[in-house]
Amino acid sequence: MDIMDPPIPFLDLKAQQARLGAALRARIDAVLAHGQFILGPEVTELEGRLAAFCGAAHCVSVSSGTDALQIAMMAEGIGPGDAVFLPAFTYTATAEVPLLLGAMPVFVDIDPATFQIDPVHLRVRIGDAVTRGLRPRAIIGVDLFGQPAPWPELRAIAAEEGLFTLDDCAQAFGAALEGARLGREADATAVSFFPSKPLGAYGDGGALFTESAERAALYRSLRTHGEGTTRYDVQRIGMNGRLDTLQAAVLLAKLEVFEAELARREAIACAYDAGLAGRVGVPARVAEAASAWAIYAVLCADGAARDAAQARLTARGVPSAIYYPRPLHHQPAYRAAHDGVALPVSEDVATRIMALPLHPDLSDAQVARVIAAFGGSDETGG
């Protein structure tokens, strides 16, 4: 790294804020002026705009992506004795919600190229769950790192088995499959607006999408303490899961430039592909899909190669991160829930994966620095 070159930020929200400053302030000032900080008009506006963006019939904003998952499963009555199938290689929220509701997460291995849940192994794991005396109830497909899960196959399996489908789209709002934005691939779609996501708030936030008016009405009740037609008409056990108006205002300002930011993310990913191919394992593309590129994850030959690559990048002012250092079935919190089945692909990928900076304010010069920091060595082990 040239001593004049500052370190590259892994995520640069300050640059985005500077770029969008006037629009952000106008939106926030409007909320401060009207003072409706809970379920203000911006929340309703945002729900309409988000639904239109992905073509979904209904959008219900909520307080986080995790709460979106929980509300969706609460609405289905998922609980003790139920098996919820999900990939072993993802963030903890996907597994913790079934356990919070008393259900059992059943971990499924992933495709070694795309890192998405493996439909072939899913069928095996449904049989395993039945053998354990569990009731198969739901499939959670995770659109990992911004690319779609294999939804046609997951829907076919769900139809055969009579299972509820939930799209954990926390990292992939804005992605598309077969020309259509994600949001309608499953019975319900849960999205996160955590600040690091492609469309991120300035705090926690999330949303649920569904084609069912009945589900949408239930989600609205559950996010507000289970209330019915009035505030003190409590129809069911719910939670406090509303999106703050200020966060809706921030998201509305960011939504104006979201398409352009997605295009920039794609351009950076393509530049990485071209510059890093042969040096490290670049991400495989899901067929007939467009990624939101929440994370650009490469594969090294092994753990030692990854350590060496990270050290080399750090020395040149290039940050990296590991998503995820261990699969969920190896996490202490979930070991008791797991049936002991080996999930070799998830276990292997966790030892070799590494994420590079990718955000819309990354300059071409910074992208070139990231590529150059790898040097000419082959980290793929091929």
N, C-alpha and C positions, 0 to 999 in steps of 0.2 A: 504494500500500500504506500503510495506517495504520502509524505508527511503532511501535505496540504489537503489531502482528501479526508473529509470527516467520515466516521463510521456510517454505514448505510442503515437506516432504521428498518427493522423487520416489519413494523406497521407504523404508518405516519399519519395519525389523525390530526396532528397540528397543521400539516400541510393541507389536508382536506378542509379543515376549518378555515384556514386563511383563504382558500379558494372560494368557499361558500359563505364567508362571513356575513355579508349583507343579507342574504336570504335567510340564514339561520337566525340572525338577530331580529329580523322582521317577524318571523314566525313566533319566536319566543316572546317578543314584546307584545304581540297580539294576545297571547295567553295571559301574560301579566296584566294586561289591560282589562280583560273580561273576568279574570279570576276564577274560572271554572276548571280547577286543577284536577278534578276527577271526572272522567267521562264528559269532558268538554266537547265542543263542536269539532275540534281537530281530530278527535278519536273517531267520530262518525265519518268524517271526510277521509281519513286515512283508510278505514276499513273498505270504503267504496273504491278508493284508488287502488288498493292492493288487490282486491278481487278482480277489478278490471284488468290489471296488469297481467295476471296469470289466467284469466278466463274462468275463475271459479264462481259458483253461484253465490256463495256466502263466505264472508271473512269475519271472524270474531277476534279482536285484539285481546291479548292477555299480558300478564306481568313478566313472563320469561318463556323461553323455549321449553324449559323443564316443566313449568306449569301447564304449558300447552299439551305436552305429553300426558301429564297427570289428568287434566280435565277430560281429554279425549278418552282415556281408559276408564275414568270414573263414570262417564256417560254410558259406557257399555256394561257397567256393573262388573268389571273384571276384578277378581279378588281371590280369596283362598281356594286352593285346589286347581286354579287355572294356570296353564302353561302359556307363556308369552315368548315367542321365538324372535331372536335378534342376533345380529352379528357380534362375534366376540371381540372384533377389532373396531372399537368406536369409543366415544366419550362416555364417561360414567353415568350421565343422566339417563341414557337409554335403558340401563339396567336397574338403576336405583328406584325408578318410579314403580315398576311392577312389584318390587319388594315392599315399597311403602304401602302399597294397596293390599299386601298379603298374597300376591300371586308369585309364581316362580319364573324367573327368567331362564330360558333354555338357550345356551350359547351355540351359535352355528359358525362354522368356519367360513372363510372368505375366498374369493377368486384370487389367485396369485398375481394376476395381471392388473385388474381394476381395483382390487381391495374391497369390492362390494360383496354382500352376502351371497353365498353359493347356493343356488336353488336345488342342486342335486343333493348337497349335504343337508339342506333344510328338510327334504323328504325323509332322510334317515333320522334326523333329530325329532321329527314328529312321532315316528315310531318309537324312539327311545322314551319320549315323554309319556306315551300311552303305557308303555311297559312299567314306568315308574308310578302309574296310577294317577297321572295328571290329566286334566281335561284340556286339550288344545283349544285355545280361544283366540289368539291374535298373532299376527306377523307384524313386526316392526322392520320395515326396510329403511336403512340409513343411506342417504345420498352423500356418501362420504367424500370429503374434501371438495365438494361442489359438483360432482358428477352423479347422474341418476343411478339409483339401484336398478336391478333387472325387473322392472315392474310388470311387463307382460307375463313373465314366468311366475312371479310372486302372486299376481292376481289369479292365474290359472290354478295354482296350488291352493290358494285360499278358497276358490270356488269349489274345488273338489272336497275340501275338508270342512267347509262351512265356517271359515275363520274371518274375523275382523282384520282389516288391513289399515295400518297406520304408517304414514310416511314421515319419518324423522328427517325433515328437510332443513334442519338447523343451519347447515353449512351451504345450502344450495339454492336459496331463493334467487330466482333469475335464471337458473339452469333450464334446459329444455330437453325433451325426449320426443323423437319423431316429429319435430317441428312445433310442439306445444310446450308452453312453460309448465314447469312442475307446479302442482297445486290441485290436480284432479286425478292423479294416478291411483290414489288409495281412497278408502272410505273417509278418511280424515287425513289432513296434512298439517304437521306442526312445524312452525318456523321460529327461529331465534333472531332477535335484533341486538344481541350482545355487541358491544362496540367493535369487536374485531371481525364481525361477519361482513359479507359483501354489502349488505344494507344494514348498517349498524346505528343504534341510538347512542345517546350519551349516558347510558345506564342499562339496566336490564329491560327487556321487552320481548314480546313474542306475538304470535297469531296462530289461529286455526282456520283452515279452509275446508269446506265440505260442500257437496252438492245437495245435501239433505237439509231442508228447512227445519225439520224436527230436531236434528242434531244441533244445528246452529242455535236454535232457541234454548236447548238444554245447556249448551256451552255458555251462553249468556247468563243463564241462571246460576250455573256452577261457579262461574268466575266472580259472582257477587253474592256469596254466602248462601246460595241455593234459594234466592228469593223468587217469588212468583210475580203476580201482577203489581204488587206494591212492595215497598221497602221492608215492611214488617209482616209480609205474607211469606213465611219460610216453608217452602214446599219440599226441600230435600237438604241433605248435608252437602254443603259446598265449601268454598274457600274464598279468601281474599286474593283474587287473581286478575285485577284490572290493570290495564295499561295507563300510566300517568299521561295527562294531557300534554305536559311539556315534552315527554318523549315522542308523542305523536307529532308534535310540531317539528321536532328535529328530523324525524323520519320523512315528513312531507317535504321539507327543504331538500333533503338528500335524494328523495325519489325523483326530483326534477332532472338530476344528472345521472341517474342510475344506469340507464341504457349506455351512455357514453363510458361510464366506468367499467361496465361489463365488457365493452369492446376493448378497452385498454388492458384489462386483465387477460383477455384472450390473446392480444398482441404480445404481451410479455411472456405468456406461456409458450407461444409459438417460437419466440426468440430463444427462450431457454431450451426448447426442444432441439432447435437447429444448432445451438452452440454447445450443448452438453452431450448430445448423442455420441456414444462411443467412449465417453469419459465416465459416465454414471448411468444407471438405469432410469430413463425418463418415464414419466407417467404414460401408461396405456390409455387410450381413449375408449370410452363406452360407445358402442356402435349407435349410429343415428342419434347422437346426443350432442348438446352444447353445455359445457361446464361453466359454473359461476366462478371457478377458480378461487375458492376461499383459501385453499392451501395447495401449493405446488410441492409435491412430495416425490423425492427420488429414492432409488434403492442402491445401496452400496453392496459390495461383494460379501461383507460380513461385518461384525461389530468392530473389529480392529480397523478395517478400512474406513468405516464411518467415523471412528474417533480421530483417525488421521486427517480425514477430509474436514471435519469440524475445526480441528486445530489449525489447519492451513487457512481456512476461511476466516477464522477469528483473527489470525495474524495480519490479515489483509483488510480488516475492518468490515467483514461481511458476516452478519449474524445468521444463525440457523436454529432450528428447533426440532424436537422429536415428538411427532404425533403418530403413535403413542408408544411409550417405552415398555409397556407390558400389556398383553391382552386382558380383557376383563376377567376371564376365568382364573387368571393368576393374581388378581387383586385380592388382598386380604379380606376385604368386605364381602366378596362374592364366593370365596372358596367353599363355604358351607352350602351354598345354593347349587354349586356345580356337581354334576354326577361323575366327574373324574375322567370323562372322555378326552383324549388328546385332540387338540385342534392345531395340527402341525403348521398349516399355512400362516395362521394368525401368530403363532409362536415364533416362526421364522421371520416374518415381516417386521415384527417389533424390534428385532435385533439389528435390522439393516436400514430402516427407513429414516429419512431426514428431510426436513422442509426448508425451502429457501424463501427469501423475501419475495412477496408478490402483493402489490397494492397499486391502486390507480395513479398514485403520485410518484411512483418509481420512475425515474428518468431513463432514457435510453443509455446514457452514460453509466448510470448505476447498474443497469442490467448487464452491460458489457463488463463492468468490474466484477460482478458476481461470476460471470462465465469465466473470465480470465483468472479468477482466484482458484479455480479448480486445477489450473495448470494443464499439462498434456497427459497426465497419467490416466490409466483406465481403472476406475473404481468399481466396475461392474462385476469383475471376476470372470468375465467371459473370455 
